[in-house]
Amino acid sequence: MKKAFICSALLLLPLLLGAQAVSYTTYMQAVARDNAALLAERYNVEISAANLRAARVFNDPELSLAYSDNQDRTLMMGRSYEAGLSYEVNLGGLRRARIGVAATEQELSEAALDDYLRQLRAEASYAWSAAWAAREHERIHRNSYEILARVARADSLRAGLGEIRRTEAAQSALEALTQKGEWMQARAEYQNALSTLSLMAGGMAVSDLDATELPGTAVPYGPGELMDIAELSRADLKAAELSHTLSQKNLALVRASRAMDLGLELGYAYNTEVRNEIAPAPIYNALTFGVTIPLKFSSLNRGERAAAEASVSQAERYLEAARQLVRTEVQQAWTAYQAARDVAEHYSRQMVGDARGVLEGMEFSYTQGDATLLELLTAVQTCNDVALAAADAQAALFDAAAALRAALGVLE
């Protein structure tokens, strides 16, 4: 009773959660829109845009106020009120260099987001093909169980009529129960695969796949144009190029920070009357202008500049390594796609149909007493092997096509 209640609850759970059959297009749109990790990655773009706005800020001027009392009460030497304004000017273009670094960082964050989306779409495609293959496994095992269940019921009636021995009926019943166990395991794996789809799609409830076949696996590119497409489309390659540019901008920033900074100062002072009998003085205003020139002895230390120059050289090596990696991934993905296509073509629809025809004929022969249970089980196993291999081959072809598109950087 308790097991029956749990099974009923599991069957009703998708309805209670508002689950639905989802198509591949709807699923991929939800992944690109609602995936939790992707939403978190998008904040990097907003952060870099905010940093760019911050880099555009000019240096703040400084206002100084001062009051002096030259013992005016006792010596009558008067008082003074002073106000000053100072501003620091960088002669090396420090603000421009900061803006250049921040702008490149923003482009780099956008390229990193595009690359994350590329990999996420590939993973989402793999999850979809895994769910589709799990559903096919569940369907194949369910069909096999239904055949053996029919055979077991017929054998039970035949044993009651004395046409076969009861041990033979018990054997067919055990085989049906064994196949039911495999079907239940396949059903559980299918439910787990649907849960993975829900996770990838940002929590969208998924109860089934609204698709009988996998989407098209054709790749409309020839082997001669693959490298050119990848070099133009791969976001991670663009990120490597931007990383090289960023290292150059950081070097320019280091150079700008080592340039001379001039401090411009403008001051005004109001002095009251000095009534001291020995040194009297009238009320007067004083205007001052000054320049401060720092003595940048720290510029003699070339450590920071040497580190920035080494970073430029390192980024060049990383860029070349990224290009080699892209070329290798494209070559491997194309080879894997061709192999998967050949395997999928090997397991044709006719081959699967022939295996099912043999199984149906063997089932009829067994019910007529012209075949043994062992021959029927062999036909069931052969049909399962062919159908499962065909489903796995289709899923592998879809994965290979998705991997090839990911290697090319093409989002479809």
C-alpha positions in Angstrom: 0.0 0.0 0.0 2.8 2.4 0.9 4.6 1.6 -2.4 1.5 2.2 -4.4 1.0 5.6 -2.7 4.6 6.6 -3.5 4.2 5.6 -7.1 1.0 7.5 -7.4 2.6 10.6 -5.9 5.5 10.4 -8.3 3.1 10.2 -11.2 1.0 13.1 -10.0 4.1 15.3 -9.1 4.6 16.7 -12.6 0.9 17.7 -12.7 1.2 19.4 -9.3 4.2 21.3 -10.3 2.8 22.4 -13.6 5.2 20.3 -15.7 4.8 20.2 -19.4 6.1 18.5 -22.6 8.8 20.8 -23.9 10.2 21.1 -27.4 13.8 21.5 -28.2 13.4 25.1 -29.3 11.5 26.1 -26.2 14.1 24.4 -24.0 17.1 26.1 -25.6 15.3 29.5 -25.3 14.7 28.9 -21.6 18.4 27.9 -21.2 19.6 31.1 -22.8 17.1 33.2 -20.8 16.7 31.6 -17.4 19.8 29.5 -16.6 20.9 30.5 -13.1 24.6 30.3 -13.7 24.3 32.3 -17.0 22.3 35.0 -15.2 25.1 35.3 -12.6 27.8 35.5 -15.4 25.9 38.4 -17.0 26.6 40.5 -14.0 30.3 40.6 -15.0 29.3 42.6 -18.0 27.4 45.1 -15.8 30.3 45.3 -13.4 32.8 46.0 -16.2 30.5 48.7 -17.6 30.3 50.3 -14.2 34.1 50.2 -14.0 34.3 51.9 -17.4 32.1 54.7 -16.1 34.2 55.0 -13.0 37.4 55.3 -15.1 36.0 58.3 -16.9 36.0 60.4 -13.7 38.4 63.3 -13.6 40.7 64.0 -10.7 39.0 65.9 -7.8 40.2 69.4 -7.1 41.1 70.2 -3.5 39.7 73.2 -1.6 41.6 74.5 1.5 40.5 77.1 4.1 42.6 78.6 6.8 42.2 81.2 9.5 45.1 82.9 11.3 45.0 85.1 14.4 48.4 86.9 14.9 47.7 87.8 18.6 45.4 90.5 17.4 43.9 90.9 20.9 47.2 91.5 22.7 49.6 92.7 20.0 47.0 94.0 17.5 48.8 92.2 14.6 45.6 91.5 12.8 43.9 88.4 11.4 44.0 86.6 8.0 41.5 84.5 6.1 42.8 82.2 3.4 41.2 80.0 0.7 43.1 77.8 -1.8 42.2 75.6 -4.7 44.6 72.9 -6.1 44.4 70.4 -8.9 46.7 67.6 -10.0 47.4 67.3 -13.7 49.0 64.1 -15.1 51.2 64.8 -18.1 51.3 61.1 -19.2 47.6 60.6 -20.1 46.8 58.6 -17.0 43.0 59.0 -17.3 43.1 58.1 -21.0 45.1 54.9 -20.1 42.6 54.0 -17.4 39.7 54.4 -19.8 41.5 52.2 -22.3 42.0 49.4 -19.8 38.4 49.6 -18.5 37.0 49.6 -22.1 39.1 46.5 -23.0 38.0 44.8 -19.8 34.4 45.4 -20.7 34.9 43.9 -24.2 36.7 41.0 -22.5 33.8 40.3 -20.1 31.4 40.4 -23.1 33.5 37.9 -25.0 33.8 35.7 -21.9 30.0 35.8 -21.5 29.6 34.7 -25.2 32.0 31.9 -24.7 30.2 30.8 -21.5 26.9 30.8 -23.5 28.6 28.7 -26.3 29.7 26.1 -23.8 26.3 26.2 -22.0 24.4 25.6 -25.2 26.6 22.6 -26.0 26.0 21.2 -22.5 22.3 21.8 -22.9 22.3 20.0 -26.2 24.1 17.0 -24.6 21.5 17.0 -21.8 18.6 17.0 -24.4 20.1 14.1 -26.4 20.7 12.2 -23.1 17.0 12.7 -22.2 15.9 11.7 -25.6 18.0 8.5 -25.5 16.7 7.8 -22.0 13.2 8.1 -23.3 13.9 5.7 -26.1 15.5 3.2 -23.7 12.4 3.5 -21.5 10.1 2.9 -24.5 12.1 -0.1 -25.8 12.2 -1.8 -22.4 8.5 -1.1 -21.9 7.6 -2.7 -25.3 9.8 -5.7 -24.5 8.0 -6.0 -21.1 4.6 -5.8 -22.7 5.5 -8.6 -25.1 6.8 -10.8 -22.4 3.8 -10.0 -20.1 1.5 -11.1 -22.9 3.5 -14.3 -23.4 3.4 -14.9 -19.6 -0.4 -14.5 -19.4 -0.9 -16.8 -22.4 1.5 -19.4 -20.9 -0.5 -19.2 -17.6 -3.7 -20.1 -19.5 -1.9 -22.8 -21.5 -0.5 -24.3 -18.3 -4.0 -24.3 -16.9 -5.3 -26.2 -19.9 -2.4 -28.7 -19.7 -0.8 -27.6 -23.0 2.5 -26.8 -21.4 4.2 -27.5 -18.1 3.8 -25.1 -15.2 7.5 -24.7 -14.9 7.5 -23.3 -18.4 4.8 -20.8 -17.5 6.7 -19.9 -14.3 9.8 -19.4 -16.5 8.0 -17.0 -18.8 6.5 -15.1 -15.8 10.0 -14.7 -14.3 11.4 -13.4 -17.6 8.5 -10.8 -17.8 9.3 -9.7 -14.2 13.0 -9.4 -15.1 12.2 -7.2 -18.1 9.8 -5.1 -15.9 12.7 -4.4 -13.6 14.8 -3.1 -16.5 11.9 -1.0 -17.7 11.4 0.5 -14.2 15.2 1.3 -14.1 15.0 2.9 -17.5 12.0 5.0 -16.5 13.8 6.3 -13.4 16.8 7.2 -15.6 14.5 9.1 -17.9 13.0 11.1 -15.0 16.5 12.0 -13.8 17.3 13.1 -17.4 14.2 15.4 -17.3 15.4 16.8 -14.0 18.7 17.7 -15.6 16.8 19.5 -18.4 14.8 21.4 -15.8 18.0 22.5 -14.1 19.6 23.6 -17.3 16.5 25.6 -18.2 16.5 27.5 -15.0 13.9 25.4 -13.1 11.3 25.1 -15.9 9.2 22.1 -15.1 9.6 19.4 -17.7 7.4 16.2 -17.8 8.2 14.9 -21.3 9.9 15.8 -24.5 7.7 17.3 -27.2 9.6 15.6 -30.0 9.6 12.2 -31.6 13.0 12.7 -33.2 16.1 14.6 -32.5 16.6 18.0 -34.3 18.5 18.0 -37.5 22.1 17.0 -37.3 23.3 18.2 -40.6 26.2 20.7 -40.6 26.1 23.0 -43.6 29.8 23.5 -43.7 32.6 21.9 -45.7 35.9 20.8 -44.2 37.7 23.5 -46.1 35.9 26.4 -44.4 35.8 25.1 -40.9 38.9 26.8 -39.7 37.9 30.2 -41.1 34.5 30.0 -39.4 36.1 29.0 -36.1 38.6 31.9 -36.2 35.9 34.4 -36.8 33.2 33.0 -34.5 35.0 31.5 -31.4 34.4 33.8 -28.5 37.2 32.3 -26.5 39.6 33.1 -29.3 38.3 36.7 -29.3 38.8 36.7 -25.5 42.4 35.6 -25.9 43.0 38.4 -28.4 41.4 40.9 -26.0 43.6 39.6 -23.2 46.6 40.4 -25.4 45.2 43.8 -26.0 44.5 44.3 -22.3 48.1 43.4 -21.4 49.2 46.2 -23.8 46.8 48.6 -22.3 48.0 47.8 -18.8 51.6 48.4 -20.0 50.4 51.8 -21.3 48.8 52.5 -17.9 52.0 51.6 -16.1 53.9 54.1 -18.3 51.3 56.8 -17.8 51.4 56.3 -14.0 55.2 56.8 -14.1 54.9 60.2 -15.8 55.2 63.5 -14.0 52.2 64.9 -12.1 51.9 68.6 -11.8 50.1 70.2 -8.9 48.5 73.6 -9.7 47.6 75.8 -6.7 45.6 79.0 -6.6 45.2 80.9 -3.3 43.5 84.0 -1.9 44.1 85.6 1.5 42.4 88.5 3.2 44.4 90.2 5.9 42.8 92.6 8.4 44.4 95.9 9.6 47.5 95.6 11.8 47.2 98.3 14.5 50.4 97.6 16.2 52.3 100.9 16.8 55.7 99.4 16.0 54.7 97.8 12.7 51.3 99.0 11.5 49.8 97.7 8.2 46.6 98.4 6.3 44.0 95.9 5.2 45.3 94.0 2.1 44.4 91.1 -0.1 47.0 88.5 -1.3 46.7 86.3 -4.4 49.1 83.3 -4.8 49.7 80.9 -7.6 52.0 77.9 -7.3 53.1 74.7 -9.0 54.3 71.6 -7.3 56.6 69.2 -9.1 57.1 65.8 -7.5 60.5 64.2 -7.6 59.6 60.7 -8.8 62.6 58.7 -7.7 60.3 55.7 -7.7 60.4 55.7 -11.5 64.0 54.5 -11.3 62.6 51.1 -10.2 61.6 49.3 -13.4 60.0 46.3 -11.7 56.4 47.2 -12.4 57.1 48.1 -16.0 59.1 44.9 -16.5 56.2 42.8 -15.1 53.8 44.5 -17.5 56.1 43.9 -20.5 56.4 40.2 -19.5 52.6 40.1 -19.3 52.4 41.3 -22.9 54.8 38.5 -24.0 52.8 35.9 -22.0 49.5 37.1 -23.6 51.1 36.6 -27.0 51.9 33.0 -26.2 48.5 32.4 -24.7 46.9 33.7 -27.9 49.0 31.4 -30.1 48.1 28.5 -27.8 44.4 29.4 -28.1 44.6 29.4 -31.9 46.3 26.0 -31.9 43.7 24.7 -29.5 40.8 25.9 -31.7 42.3 24.3 -34.7 42.8 21.0 -32.9 39.2 21.1 -31.4 37.7 21.7 -34.9 39.7 18.9 -36.5 38.7 16.4 -33.7 35.1 17.5 -33.7 34.9 17.1 -37.5 36.4 13.6 -37.3 34.1 12.6 -34.5 31.1 14.0 -36.4 31.9 12.0 -39.5 32.4 8.8 -37.5 29.1 9.3 -35.6 27.3 10.0 -38.9 28.6 6.7 -40.4 27.5 4.8 -37.3 24.1 6.3 -37.3 23.6 5.5 -41.0 24.7 1.9 -40.2 21.7 1.5 -37.9 19.1 2.3 -40.4 15.3 2.4 -39.9 15.0 -0.8 -42.0 17.4 -2.6 -39.7 15.4 -1.7 -36.6 12.2 -2.6 -38.5 13.6 -6.0 -39.5 14.5 -6.7 -35.9 11.0 -5.9 -34.8 9.5 -8.0 -37.5 11.6 -10.9 -36.4 10.4 -10.5 -32.9 6.8 -10.2 -33.8 7.1 -13.4 -35.9 8.9 -15.2 -33.1 6.2 -14.2 -30.6 3.5 -15.6 -33.0 5.5 -18.8 -33.5 5.9 -19.2 -29.7 2.2 -18.9 -29.1 1.6 -21.5 -31.7 4.1 -23.9 -30.2 6.5 -23.7 -33.1 9.3 -21.9 -31.2 10.9 -22.3 -27.7 11.0 -19.7 -25.0 14.8 -19.4 -25.4 14.3 -18.5 -29.1 11.7 -15.9 -28.1 14.0 -14.4 -25.5 16.9 -14.4 -28.0 14.7 -12.4 -30.4 13.7 -10.0 -27.7 17.3 -9.4 -26.7 18.4 -9.0 -30.4 15.6 -6.5 -31.0 16.5 -4.6 -27.9 20.2 -4.5 -28.8 19.5 -3.2 -32.3 16.9 -0.6 -31.2 19.1 0.6 -28.3 22.2 0.8 -30.5 20.2 2.8 -33.1 18.9 5.2 -30.4 22.4 5.6 -28.9 23.8 6.2 -32.4 21.3 8.9 -33.1 22.1 10.6 -29.8 25.8 10.3 -30.4 25.3 11.9 -33.9 23.4 14.8 -32.3 26.1 15.2 -29.7 28.8 15.2 -32.3 26.9 17.8 -34.3 26.5 20.0 -31.2 30.2 19.5 -30.4 31.2 20.6 -33.9 29.0 23.7 -33.7 30.5 24.5 -30.3 34.0 24.0 -31.8 33.1 26.4 -34.6 31.6 28.9 -32.2 28.3 28.8 -34.2 25.1 29.3 -32.1 22.2 27.5 -33.7 
